[in-house]
């Protein structure tokens, strides 16, 4: 699973704390054979921790998440799909995108690439107030065989990450 996490400026304050806590819950639920990568995005994106089963390394990467910049979920999502495609490991591969806002980038290209690779996208729209962004995130999940979540509270966010963990 590649966790593609929004660290744009709108995620500042309590939101980034809630994200860190929910992502750590996801890590805690991993089985020993599972591998996760942490990718953070704002106007650009970077890998904070490459694929590993080491929960301490994943949690340390999550602790580095700080908010600032714009939002480019779709192009970072496409980059995440390429990372998943290159991973030579058996089992289900999935992309999780957690964002709180409208995104730049090419949504159509990301969906097309996910479908080419057979990788479902799970989208988590945290405290999203844009109908346009909501529709785009829902479309990414539905059209790739993933799931769409709309958490409002920290507990809702944790529940969404728990649901994704149970699904993958």
C-alpha positions in Angstrom: 0.0 0.0 0.0 1.3 3.4 -0.8 -0.1 6.2 1.5 -0.2 9.4 -0.5 -0.8 12.1 2.2 -1.8 15.7 1.8 0.6 18.1 3.6 -0.6 21.2 1.8 -1.1 24.5 3.8 -4.7 23.8 4.5 -3.7 20.7 6.5 -2.0 22.9 9.2 -2.9 22.8 12.8 -5.1 20.0 14.2 -5.6 18.5 10.7 -2.0 17.4 10.3 -2.0 16.0 13.9 -5.1 14.0 13.1 -3.6 12.8 9.9 -0.4 11.6 11.7 -2.5 9.8 14.2 -4.7 8.1 11.6 -1.7 7.1 9.5 0.0 5.6 12.5 -3.2 3.6 13.2 -2.9 2.2 9.7 0.7 1.2 10.3 -0.2 -0.4 13.6 -2.7 -2.6 11.7 -0.2 -3.9 9.2 0.6 -7.6 9.2 4.3 -8.6 9.2 4.2 -9.4 5.5 2.6 -6.1 4.5 4.7 -3.3 3.0 3.8 0.4 3.0 5.4 3.4 1.5 4.8 7.0 2.8 4.6 9.7 0.1 3.7 13.3 1.1 2.3 15.8 -1.4 1.6 19.5 -1.6 2.6 21.5 -4.7 5.0 18.7 -5.4 5.6 15.3 -3.7 8.3 13.2 -2.2 8.8 9.8 -0.7 9.2 10.0 3.0 9.8 6.2 3.5 10.1 3.6 0.7 8.2 0.3 0.9 8.9 -1.5 4.1 7.3 -3.6 6.8 9.3 -1.8 9.5 6.6 0.0 11.5 9.2 2.1 13.4 10.5 3.5 10.1 7.0 4.2 8.8 6.0 6.0 12.0 9.2 8.1 11.9 8.3 9.1 8.4 4.8 10.0 9.5 6.3 12.2 12.2 8.0 14.3 9.5 4.7 15.4 8.0 4.2 19.2 8.2 1.8 21.4 6.3 2.6 24.0 3.7 2.1 24.7 -0.1 -0.5 23.8 -2.6 -2.3 20.5 -3.4 -1.3 18.2 -6.2 -3.0 14.9 -5.4 -3.5 13.6 -8.9 0.1 13.9 -10.3 1.5 12.6 -7.0 -1.0 9.8 -7.2 0.2 8.9 -10.7 3.8 8.9 -9.3 2.6 6.6 -6.5 1.0 4.2 -9.0 4.4 3.9 -10.8 6.1 3.2 -7.5 3.5 0.4 -6.8 4.0 -1.0 -10.3 7.7 -1.2 -9.8 7.4 -3.0 -6.5 8.2 -6.7 -7.0 6.1 -8.2 -4.3 3.2 -10.6 -4.3 -0.3 -9.7 -3.1 -2.7 -6.8 -3.5 -1.4 -3.4 -4.4 -3.4 -0.3 -3.5 -3.0 3.5 -3.5 -4.5 5.5 -0.7 -4.9 9.3 -1.3 -5.8 11.4 1.8 -6.6 15.0 1.0 -8.7 17.9 2.3 -9.0 20.0 -0.8 -9.3 20.5 -4.5 -6.3 19.3 -6.4 -4.3 20.3 -9.4 -2.9 17.7 -11.7 -4.3 15.3 -14.2 -7.1 13.2 -12.6 -8.0 11.4 -15.9 -4.4 10.3 -16.4 -4.2 8.9 -12.9 -7.4 7.0 -13.2 -6.4 5.6 -16.6 -3.0 4.5 -15.3 -4.6 2.9 -12.2 -6.9 0.9 -14.4 -4.1 -0.1 -16.8 -2.1 -1.5 -13.7 -5.2 -2.9 -12.0 -4.5 -0.9 -8.8 -7.5 0.3 -6.9 -7.4 3.8 -5.4 -8.9 4.5 -2.0 -9.6 8.2 -1.4 -10.2 9.8 1.9 -11.6 13.3 1.7 -11.0 14.8 5.2 -13.2 17.8 6.1 -13.7 18.5 2.4 -16.0 21.5 1.7 -15.7 21.6 -2.1 -18.3 19.7 -4.1 -15.9 19.7 -7.1 -13.1 18.1 -5.1 -15.5 15.7 -3.4 -16.7 14.5 -6.9 -13.2 14.1 -8.2 -12.1 12.1 -5.2 -15.2 9.9 -5.4 -14.6 9.4 -9.1 -11.0 8.3 -8.6 -12.2 5.6 -6.1 -15.3 4.4 -7.9 -13.6 4.2 -11.4 -10.7 2.2 -10.1 -12.5 -0.3 -7.8 -11.4 1.4 -4.6 -13.5 3.0 -1.9 -14.3 6.7 -1.1 -14.5 8.0 2.5 -15.6 11.5 3.8 -14.4 11.7 7.4 -15.2 14.9 9.3 -13.8 14.2 12.8 -10.5 12.7 13.9 -12.3 9.5 14.8 -13.9 9.4 11.4 -10.5 9.7 9.8 -9.1 6.9 12.0 -12.1 4.8 11.0 -11.4 5.5 7.3 -7.8 4.3 7.6 -9.1 1.3 9.6 -11.5 0.5 6.8 -8.8 0.8 4.2 -6.6 -1.5 6.2 -9.3 -4.1 6.5 -10.0 -3.9 2.7 -6.4 -4.4 1.6 
